[in-house]
Amino acid sequence: MSLQAHVAELERRHQALEKELREEMIRPSSNDARVADLKRRKLHLKDEITRLRDATLH
């Protein structure tokens, strides 16, 4: 898998987590632990995407 394809896959997963997070947060009885987990996973993906993009610029 090329680096660009890997970044694209990470971005796709990030967007999927964003959708899942939005859906969880609008539920009347949203689970705070699940929301926190989704946010943590989303942030981890964002950090990885940024790291990979920065590595390709240098």
Secondary structure, 3 states (H helix, E strand, C coil): CCHHHHHHHHHHHHHHHHHHHHHHHHCCCCCHHHHHHHHHHHHHHHHHHHHHHHHHHC
